[in-house]
Amino acid sequence: MADQNNNKTNLNSQPQSVRDQVALLSFIDDLIKEKNDPSIKPEQLPQVKAALLTELNEMINTRMVTLLPEVSQRQLDAILERKASNEELDKFFSEKIPNLTAELASVLIDFRTAYLLPLSSAKKEDLPPPPPAPVPVKNIVD
C-alpha cells in the first residue's frame, strides 16, 4: 500500500505531459484487456502498447489541429518552430479550443470504437441483405 501511495506522489510530481501519457497508457491497457485478443502474446504487449499509444497521440494531435481556425494553425506552426514546451502547447490548445475536454473525450471514444470494433470484423453473413430492387412502373395513359 505504501508503494502505491509513493507511486501516486511520484506521478503527481511529474510534468503534466508525463501524467497525460500515463493516463493514455492506462486507457490503452484497459482497451487491450477488454478486447482480450488471443493473437497478442504477452511478449508482444510492449510493442502493441507502444504502437497504440503512438496511434492515439497522432489521432489526438490531428483532431486538435483540425479544430483550429487557419490563423491559429499558423500560430501553432510558429510555436512548434521555436520548440515550445508541452506546457505552452497545452495552454495554447486550452485557450484556442473552448470545449477541449469534450473533444479529447470524443477522440478517446472514437479510438476505442475503432480498436474494439474494427471494420474488417463484419462478415458477409453479419450484414443485412441489400434492399430489393425497385419495381419498374409502366406508364399509364388515360
CNS distance restraints for C-alpha pairs under 8 A (distance, minus, plus):
assign (resid   1 and name CA) (resid   5 and name CA) 6.46 0.50 0.50
assign (resid   2 and name CA) (resid   6 and name CA) 6.05 0.50 0.50
assign (resid   3 and name CA) (resid   7 and name CA) 6.01 0.50 0.50
assign (resid   4 and name CA) (resid   8 and name CA) 6.24 0.50 0.50
assign (resid   5 and name CA) (resid   9 and name CA) 6.19 0.50 0.50
assign (resid   6 and name CA) (resid  10 and name CA) 6.10 0.50 0.50
assign (resid   7 and name CA) (resid  11 and name CA) 6.06 0.50 0.50
assign (resid   8 and name CA) (resid  12 and name CA) 6.09 0.50 0.50
assign (resid   9 and name CA) (resid  13 and name CA) 6.39 0.50 0.50
assign (resid  10 and name CA) (resid  14 and name CA) 6.69 0.50 0.50
assign (resid  11 and name CA) (resid  19 and name CA) 6.62 0.50 0.50
assign (resid  12 and name CA) (resid  19 and name CA) 7.56 0.50 0.50
assign (resid  14 and name CA) (resid  18 and name CA) 6.21 0.50 0.50
assign (resid  14 and name CA) (resid  19 and name CA) 6.62 0.50 0.50
assign (resid  15 and name CA) (resid  19 and name CA) 6.56 0.50 0.50
assign (resid  16 and name CA) (resid  20 and name CA) 6.03 0.50 0.50
assign (resid  16 and name CA) (resid  87 and name CA) 7.38 0.50 0.50
assign (resid  17 and name CA) (resid  21 and name CA) 6.34 0.50 0.50
assign (resid  17 and name CA) (resid  86 and name CA) 6.38 0.50 0.50
assign (resid  17 and name CA) (resid  87 and name CA) 7.46 0.50 0.50
assign (resid  18 and name CA) (resid  22 and name CA) 6.24 0.50 0.50
assign (resid  19 and name CA) (resid  23 and name CA) 6.17 0.50 0.50
assign (resid  20 and name CA) (resid  24 and name CA) 6.22 0.50 0.50
assign (resid  21 and name CA) (resid  25 and name CA) 6.07 0.50 0.50
assign (resid  22 and name CA) (resid  26 and name CA) 6.19 0.50 0.50
assign (resid  23 and name CA) (resid  27 and name CA) 6.25 0.50 0.50
assign (resid  24 and name CA) (resid  28 and name CA) 6.18 0.50 0.50
assign (resid  24 and name CA) (resid  53 and name CA) 7.07 0.50 0.50
assign (resid  25 and name CA) (resid  29 and name CA) 6.07 0.50 0.50
assign (resid  25 and name CA) (resid  49 and name CA) 7.37 0.50 0.50
assign (resid  25 and name CA) (resid  53 and name CA) 6.67 0.50 0.50
assign (resid  26 and name CA) (resid  30 and name CA) 6.26 0.50 0.50
assign (resid  27 and name CA) (resid  31 and name CA) 6.34 0.50 0.50
assign (resid  28 and name CA) (resid  32 and name CA) 6.18 0.50 0.50
assign (resid  28 and name CA) (resid  49 and name CA) 6.77 0.50 0.50
assign (resid  28 and name CA) (resid  52 and name CA) 7.07 0.50 0.50
assign (resid  28 and name CA) (resid  53 and name CA) 7.16 0.50 0.50
assign (resid  29 and name CA) (resid  33 and name CA) 6.25 0.50 0.50
assign (resid  29 and name CA) (resid  49 and name CA) 7.46 0.50 0.50
assign (resid  30 and name CA) (resid  34 and name CA) 6.04 0.50 0.50
assign (resid  31 and name CA) (resid  35 and name CA) 6.04 0.50 0.50
assign (resid  31 and name CA) (resid 112 and name CA) 6.96 0.50 0.50
assign (resid  31 and name CA) (resid 115 and name CA) 7.77 0.50 0.50
assign (resid  31 and name CA) (resid 116 and name CA) 7.52 0.50 0.50
assign (resid  32 and name CA) (resid  36 and name CA) 6.02 0.50 0.50
assign (resid  32 and name CA) (resid  37 and name CA) 7.34 0.50 0.50
assign (resid  35 and name CA) (resid 116 and name CA) 6.01 0.50 0.50
assign (resid  40 and name CA) (resid  44 and name CA) 6.26 0.50 0.50
assign (resid  40 and name CA) (resid  45 and name CA) 6.90 0.50 0.50
assign (resid  41 and name CA) (resid  45 and name CA) 6.72 0.50 0.50
assign (resid  44 and name CA) (resid  48 and name CA) 6.17 0.50 0.50
assign (resid  45 and name CA) (resid  49 and name CA) 5.94 0.50 0.50
assign (resid  46 and name CA) (resid  50 and name CA) 6.12 0.50 0.50
assign (resid  47 and name CA) (resid  51 and name CA) 6.08 0.50 0.50
assign (resid  48 and name CA) (resid  52 and name CA) 6.09 0.50 0.50
assign (resid  49 and name CA) (resid  53 and name CA) 5.98 0.50 0.50
assign (resid  50 and name CA) (resid  54 and name CA) 6.17 0.50 0.50
assign (resid  51 and name CA) (resid  55 and name CA) 6.19 0.50 0.50
assign (resid  52 and name CA) (resid  56 and name CA) 5.99 0.50 0.50
assign (resid  53 and name CA) (resid  57 and name CA) 6.06 0.50 0.50
assign (resid  54 and name CA) (resid  58 and name CA) 6.18 0.50 0.50
assign (resid  55 and name CA) (resid  59 and name CA) 6.16 0.50 0.50
assign (resid  56 and name CA) (resid  60 and name CA) 6.18 0.50 0.50
assign (resid  56 and name CA) (resid 108 and name CA) 7.91 0.50 0.50
assign (resid  56 and name CA) (resid 111 and name CA) 6.90 0.50 0.50
assign (resid  57 and name CA) (resid  61 and name CA) 6.07 0.50 0.50
assign (resid  58 and name CA) (resid  62 and name CA) 5.97 0.50 0.50
assign (resid  59 and name CA) (resid  63 and name CA) 6.20 0.50 0.50
assign (resid  59 and name CA) (resid 107 and name CA) 7.07 0.50 0.50
assign (resid  59 and name CA) (resid 111 and name CA) 7.93 0.50 0.50
assign (resid  60 and name CA) (resid  64 and name CA) 6.15 0.50 0.50
assign (resid  60 and name CA) (resid 104 and name CA) 6.88 0.50 0.50
assign (resid  60 and name CA) (resid 107 and name CA) 6.22 0.50 0.50
assign (resid  61 and name CA) (resid  65 and name CA) 6.19 0.50 0.50
assign (resid  62 and name CA) (resid  66 and name CA) 6.19 0.50 0.50
assign (resid  63 and name CA) (resid  67 and name CA) 6.28 0.50 0.50
assign (resid  63 and name CA) (resid 103 and name CA) 7.99 0.50 0.50
assign (resid  63 and name CA) (resid 107 and name CA) 7.45 0.50 0.50
assign (resid  64 and name CA) (resid  68 and name CA) 6.81 0.50 0.50
assign (resid  64 and name CA) (resid  93 and name CA) 7.53 0.50 0.50
assign (resid  64 and name CA) (resid 103 and name CA) 7.95 0.50 0.50
assign (resid  65 and name CA) (resid  73 and name CA) 6.75 0.50 0.50
assign (resid  67 and name CA) (resid  97 and name CA) 7.21 0.50 0.50
assign (resid  68 and name CA) (resid  72 and name CA) 5.70 0.50 0.50
assign (resid  68 and name CA) (resid  73 and name CA) 5.91 0.50 0.50
assign (resid  68 and name CA) (resid  96 and name CA) 7.04 0.50 0.50
assign (resid  68 and name CA) (resid  97 and name CA) 7.19 0.50 0.50
assign (resid  69 and name CA) (resid  73 and name CA) 6.28 0.50 0.50
assign (resid  70 and name CA) (resid  74 and name CA) 6.39 0.50 0.50
assign (resid  71 and name CA) (resid  75 and name CA) 6.44 0.50 0.50
assign (resid  72 and name CA) (resid  76 and name CA) 6.09 0.50 0.50
assign (resid  72 and name CA) (resid  96 and name CA) 7.49 0.50 0.50
assign (resid  73 and name CA) (resid  77 and name CA) 6.21 0.50 0.50
assign (resid  74 and name CA) (resid  78 and name CA) 6.41 0.50 0.50
assign (resid  75 and name CA) (resid  79 and name CA) 6.28 0.50 0.50
assign (resid  76 and name CA) (resid  80 and name CA) 6.11 0.50 0.50
assign (resid  76 and name CA) (resid  92 and name CA) 7.98 0.50 0.50
assign (resid  77 and name CA) (resid  81 and name CA) 6.07 0.50 0.50
assign (resid  78 and name CA) (resid  82 and name CA) 6.49 0.50 0.50
assign (resid  79 and name CA) (resid  83 and name CA) 6.50 0.50 0.50
assign (resid  79 and name CA) (resid  84 and name CA) 5.72 0.50 0.50
assign (resid  79 and name CA) (resid  89 and name CA) 7.78 0.50 0.50
assign (resid  80 and name CA) (resid  84 and name CA) 5.91 0.50 0.50
assign (resid  84 and name CA) (resid  88 and name CA) 6.10 0.50 0.50
assign (resid  84 and name CA) (resid  89 and name CA) 6.82 0.50 0.50
assign (resid  85 and name CA) (resid  89 and name CA) 6.46 0.50 0.50
assign (resid  86 and name CA) (resid  90 and name CA) 6.08 0.50 0.50
assign (resid  87 and name CA) (resid  91 and name CA) 6.19 0.50 0.50
assign (resid  88 and name CA) (resid  92 and name CA) 6.12 0.50 0.50
assign (resid  89 and name CA) (resid  93 and name CA) 6.24 0.50 0.50
assign (resid  90 and name CA) (resid  94 and name CA) 6.15 0.50 0.50
assign (resid  91 and name CA) (resid  95 and name CA) 6.09 0.50 0.50
assign (resid  92 and name CA) (resid  96 and name CA) 6.13 0.50 0.50
assign (resid  93 and name CA) (resid  97 and name CA) 5.69 0.50 0.50
assign (resid  93 and name CA) (resid 100 and name CA) 7.43 0.50 0.50
assign (resid  94 and name CA) (resid  98 and name CA) 6.46 0.50 0.50
assign (resid  94 and name CA) (resid 100 and name CA) 6.13 0.50 0.50
assign (resid  99 and name CA) (resid 103 and name CA) 6.31 0.50 0.50
assign (resid 100 and name CA) (resid 104 and name CA) 6.13 0.50 0.50
assign (resid 101 and name CA) (resid 105 and name CA) 6.18 0.50 0.50
assign (resid 102 and name CA) (resid 106 and name CA) 6.12 0.50 0.50
assign (resid 103 and name CA) (resid 107 and name CA) 6.37 0.50 0.50
assign (resid 104 and name CA) (resid 108 and name CA) 6.36 0.50 0.50
assign (resid 105 and name CA) (resid 109 and name CA) 6.23 0.50 0.50
assign (resid 106 and name CA) (resid 110 and name CA) 6.14 0.50 0.50
assign (resid 107 and name CA) (resid 111 and name CA) 6.03 0.50 0.50
assign (resid 108 and name CA) (resid 112 and name CA) 6.02 0.50 0.50
assign (resid 109 and name CA) (resid 113 and name CA) 6.13 0.50 0.50
assign (resid 110 and name CA) (resid 114 and name CA) 6.13 0.50 0.50
assign (resid 111 and name CA) (resid 115 and name CA) 6.09 0.50 0.50
assign (resid 112 and name CA) (resid 116 and name CA) 5.97 0.50 0.50
assign (resid 113 and name CA) (resid 117 and name CA) 5.49 0.50 0.50
assign (resid 113 and name CA) (resid 118 and name CA) 7.55 0.50 0.50
assign (resid 114 and name CA) (resid 118 and name CA) 5.27 0.50 0.50
assign (resid 114 and name CA) (resid 119 and name CA) 7.71 0.50 0.50
assign (resid 117 and name CA) (resid 121 and name CA) 6.95 0.50 0.50
assign (resid 122 and name CA) (resid 126 and name CA) 6.13 0.50 0.50
assign (resid 122 and name CA) (resid 127 and name CA) 6.95 0.50 0.50
assign (resid 123 and name CA) (resid 127 and name CA) 6.74 0.50 0.50
